[in-house]
Amino acid sequence: MLSNNKEILALFISPLLGVVSINCYAQTPVVSCPPTFSDGHGIHKLTEVMVYDGPVCMKASLVPEYKKNKEVWVLDTLRDPSVVCAYEKIPHYIVLNAKGAAYCERTTAPVQVKCMP
């Protein structure tokens, strides 16, 4: 009977440990582009992203690598990268400081951009 109880306990604990280990791998983005932008006249969808290896004024834009339906920018964690989020049909954009991010990725359908530690 004691052996059977240990087996039952092991059956319940194994999935729990799996969930805990998965949650340990889940990371919160350092920054992410808002999916929409409202300028008071309408709501505009995110369409474009540019990643810079420092302040935007330095004009050091990075070229992404293409991996499985994603664009990925690998960042130097010793630098202060910037992310520019651009939106459809308007000249406005958002500039985000991505300090502490190791990489940024852009996915499509819908367009999403996040920079991860």
Helices and strands as residue ranges (DSSP letters): H 2-25, E 31-32, E 36-38, E 43-52, G 56-58, E 65-67, E 70-74, E 82-87, E 93-97, E 103-107, E 112-116
